[in-house]
Amino acid sequence: MHRKSAYILFLAVLGLLVIGIVMLFSTSAFARDSHGDVYFFIKRQAMWVGIGLFLCIFAALIDYHFWRRTWWLWFGLALAALALCYVPHIGMRLNGSRRWIGWGSLTFQPSELGKLAAIFFLAAWFARYEKPSGNVLFGLILRACAGRSRSGNNGFDRNDGVRRNVHCRR
């Protein structure tokens, strides 16, 4: 079953890549006007797919215990990168929001690093609490309830009064 699920995951990722390339190619008609080459976006996407594939192979060769032990480093790095969005001359203001970090011609969106940090955190959390609970969701629900009860929030959004949080008592 493990090998079969790996093939299914690989085919799903490959399908998403193909759909993305087709959608990008459909917008490339305007690339000649702005960049002088119809295949500008396709070439750039192919370069990033190659870099991503190399990094994926590199990450797969590392023992998974490393990622579980260092989730807090990635989380801290993501928070620091998100804070850099508000530092003048490093954080870029585009269309009224600060979501990018720019350094020369290199730009980076730190929320992508935040997504990876969240994946590492959740993987470490589920690996730690799956066996004692007997239920995978128990770890997440218990953590959400514990965080909710410590926050002191009454569960209502101040803007529209809609109840959004689950009220949990210990």
N, C-alpha and C positions, 0 to 999 in steps of 0.2 A: 504494500500500500504506500509506503514512504516513497519509493521510486516513482510510482505512478503519479502521486501528488506533485512531485518535483517537475515532472514533464508537463502536467497541467499548468502549473505556475509559469514555467518557461514559455509555453504557448500563449498564455494570457498576456505576458509581458511583450512577447513578440507581436501579438495582435495589436496591442496598444501602440507600439512603435510604428507599425505599418499605418495604422489609422492616423497617427500624428504626422507622419511624413506625407501622406496623401493630402491631409488638410493644409499642411504647410506649402505643399506644391501648388495647391489651388490659389493661394495668396501670392505666389511668386510672380504673377504677371505684373504686379506693381513694383517689383524689385528693380527692374530695368531702369525705371525713371529715377528712383532714389539712390540706387547703388551701382548702376551700370551693368549688372549681370543678372540674368533671369534666375540663375541657380545660386544666388548669394545665400539665401536663407537655408537652402538644402545643404550646401557645403558646410555652413556653420553648424547646422544641426547634426550632420554626419560627424563632424569633428567632436562635438560634445557627446554623441553616442559612443564614439571610440574611447574617449576619456572615461566616460561612465562605465563602460565595459571593463576597461583596465582596472579601475578602482573596485568594481564589483568582484572581479577575480582575486584581486589582492585582499579584499576584506574576507572573502570566502576561505582563503588559505590561513587566515589567523584563527586561532582557537577561540571558540565562542565564549569561553569563560572570561576572556579579556574584555569583551564587550559588556558582559554582565558586571564585571568588577569596576569598570570605568564609566558607568552611566552618569555618575555625578560630575565627572570632568566634562563630558559632552554637554550636560545640562548647564553647567557654569559657563562654558564657552559660548553656548547659545545665548544665555542671558547677557553676557558681556558684548557679544556681537549685536544683539538687539539694542543695547544701551548706546552703542556707537552710532546708531542711526540719528541720535539727537546731538552728537558732537559736531560743532560747526566745522566746515571744510572736509569732513569725512562722511557724514550723513548727507545724502542727496535728497532734495525736495523736488519731487516730480508730481505734477498734477495736484498739488496741495497736500500731499502726504509724504511722510518720511519713512520709506520702507526699504531703501537701498543704501548700501555703503559703497562709496566710490573712492578709488585710490588711483589717480592717473586715468588710464584708459580701461582699467579693470573695475568692473562693478559686480556687486554680490548682494543677494537678498538674504539676510540673516534668518528669515523665517524658515528657509529650507533646512538650515542647521537645527532650528528649533524642532522641526518635524522629526529629524533623525534622533534628537535627544529624547523626544517623547516616546519614540519607538523603543529606544534602548531602556528607558525607565520602565515602560509597561512590560517589556520582556523580562526585565530583572524582577519586577514585582510579581508577575505571574509565575515565574520560575521559583520564587521564594515561597509563595503562599498557595500554590496549587495543591500540593500533597496534604498539608494539614487540614485544609478546608474540605477536600473531597469534591469541590465544585469550583470551576475556574472563575466564574463570575463573583463568587464570594469575596475574593481578594479585592476586586475593584469596587464592589458595592460597599463593603466594609470601609474601605479607604475613603470613598466619596462621602459616606455618612459621618465618618470621624472628622474629616475636614470640614464638613458642613456644620457639625455641632460645635466645633471649636471656633468657627468664624464669627458667631454671634449674629449672623444675618437672619432676618426673620422670614426669608423665603419669598419675599415679594420684591418685584422690580419697582423701583421708585418712580419710574416714568409712567407705567400703565397699570400697575397694580396686579399684573398677572402672576399667579403663583408658578414659579419655575423650578424651584429646588425641591428635592425629596426631604421631608422632615424625618430625621432619624433620632431616636433616643438611645442612650447607652443603658 
